Amino acid sequence: MPATALDLMDSLAIAEAVNREDAKIAAAINKVLPEIARAINTVADALRGGGKLGYFGAGTSGKIAILDATDCPQTFGIDESRIQSFIAGGDECIRASINGAEDSAELAVKDIETFDARPGDVVVSISASGNPAYAVAVLEEARRRGAQTVAVTSNPQAKFKPFADIFINPDIGAEIISGSSRMKSGTAQKMILNMISTGAMIRLGKTYENMMIDVNVSNQKLYTRAIEIINKITGVNSAAAEEALLAADKNVKKACVIAALNCTPDKAERLLTRNDGSLRKTLQQGKENA
């Protein structure tokens, strides 16, 4: 049965049809990995230099932007002011739509002003079509202010393309529900933003191997995970790992240095600072000096 006959399908056939379309997304993104890598480097350089990352989108794209940005402080311990997200029409549009919000260049300029885009910052505009006035004006105003600009879209002829320093455009094909950009386009956007933010955090030394060493230890689950991370990286037992964690005021990275090098919290802080926050370099240097 053709995909256009969705209304004649039973539930299993609908799920299979949607799944067939979703399977095309990763392959499409594979073809734009070089552009994503450029975005990762651009964001990492900006954050390393004291700049900010701003995500901007309307509707589904704005909600995806919020999801990615708000997860970063908890996962990677980065200050929430460094990765910000904006949805056209403001936070009330997270749960309800405001007519015309995506068509307002004025709202875009206002959001860019709130973000305070300047040289050294990165602005990412996310839009399935890349045509709404909000999406276009975000990049136009950000570029005027000297910020680096990134566009994420499913449309190769997007109107905001001329204002993008990096243009990320996976060819995902038509949506199974015609025009419903909350589906494949939305999934592709989430995957791309995950790659950009996670890649930048890795480049900034916020992981050791595949472990979250800058995780914000804010609840019992993460407290337990922090002890497990320290144990795995340093080889000390759980009691010693917990002692180091408490001595480091729940800073996992610093606790790893304390436990591995048997040093004071102040010395651990100095060693990490000397190595630009890299736990791997700090531990390697400690072993070489032992």
Buried (B, 14 or more C-beta within 10 A) or exposed (E): EEBEEBEEBEEEEBEEBBEEBBEBBEEBBEEBBEBBBBBBBBBBBBBBEEBBBBBBBBBBBBBBBBBBBEBBBBBBBBEEEBBBBBBBBBEEBEEEEBEEBBEBBEBBBBBBEEBEBEEBBBBBBBBBBBBBBBBBBBBBBBBEBEBBBBBBBBBEEBBBBEBBBBBBBBBBEEBBBEEEBBBBBBBBBBBBBBBBBBBBBBBBBBBBEEBBBBBBBEEEEBBEBBBEBBBBBBEBEEEBBBBBBEBBEBBBBBBBBBBBBBBEBEBBBBBBEEBEBBBBBBBEBBEEEE
